[in-house]
Amino acid sequence: MKKASLAARERPALAGGPVGGGLFRLQGTPGPCREPEPGPATGQTGAPSALGAAGETLVCSMGDLRGETALRLGVAQMFIADTLQANQRKILQMAREAARRGVELLVFPEMSLTGYNPATIGAPGFRAELDGALAKIAGYSARLGMGLVVGRAALAGEKLFNAASVFLPDGSVHTYYKIHLTALEEKYFSPGDSPLIFTYKGFTVGIMICRDQNYPELARSLKQGGAEALLILSAHYYPPAEARWKIDKNRALPIARAVENNCYVFLANAVGSHIGMVSLGNSLIADPHGVVVASADESTEGILTCDIGR
């Protein structure tokens, strides 16, 4: 089990009981869950964006319950483009919006920076382009004073990994390699072999990527390692009909992991079409009792927020 903290920094190669008794506060104005009126779309083609001129996000409020010790986490639901440059721009745009809303730790979908397009990942100069993008994101983390958890492809020697990198404002970077690959992913990616837990602003957080959530023992090991919240980066791409009938399953799994481990779960999923398939969003935040305290729709980019405290 890898455990990282602000005091003990890990710098990998860039290319290579309920929390607070269930205390939470969701960002927004008092009232029922709401979806704001859409503003001008700023997302990629095929995914209308909730980040309009007014910077609106999908939010839900439970009133001001913020405790003395609290951490505001955010989930970014995002369209993944075929180019690294377009994804980098979107990640930085959403990071700026989240910072404006006081988010201290923001999680993006699986492979959100690089996407899955073989023409992108296999292009000459990809390593250098990826290094430049990661450096830019690290700089934004420091500038905004916010942790960013970004899904991406990672190259280590001749191996390709499905990875999640955690960028913290002090400059430390921690990277997790997806352990449980799908049958299709096994043709391209190598599996990781070590879970990741990191500590940020006094809170301990565990990382999982998509299919990892199917394995209760992995979530349990993160909880036993001290995790107070689990972040799940997902990109549920399927043929259209399969994407539709798997919505309930892909919502049920993070809720189950929350209940089993008595902790918060933050699921960030992609929306829109990519590599000939579609992902139907439904990003969510589940509390330690399995209550979905915030959720997104199946086609809109946006940010969900929730404070965890003790």
Sequence and secondary structure as in RCSB ss.txt:
>XXXX:A:sequence
MKKASLAARERPALAGGPVGGGLFRLQGTPGPCREPEPGPATGQTGAPSALGAAGETLVCSMGDLRGETALRLGV
AQMFIADTLQANQRKILQMAREAARRGVELLVFPEMSLTGYNPATIGAPGFRAELDGALAKIAGYSARLGMGLVV
GRAALAGEKLFNAASVFLPDGSVHTYYKIHLTALEEKYFSPGDSPLIFTYKGFTVGIMICRDQNYPELARSLKQG
GAEALLILSAHYYPPAEARWKIDKNRALPIARAVENNCYVFLANAVGSHIGMVSLGNSLIADPHGVVVASADEST
EGILTCDIGR
>XXXX:A:secstr
 EEE SSS     S    GGGG EE SS SSS B     S  S TT  BS  TT    B    S   SSEEEEEE
EEEE  SSHHHHHHHHHHHHHHHHHTT SEEE  TTTTT S HHHHTSTTHHHHHHHHHHHHHHHHHHHT EEEE
EEEEEETTEEEEEEEEE TTS EEEEE SS  TTGGGT       EEEEETTEEEEEEEGGGGG HHHHHHHHHT
T SEEEEE    B HHHHHHTHHHHHHHHHHHHHHHTSEEEEE EEEEETTEEEE   EEE TTS EEEE  SS 
BEEEEEEEE 
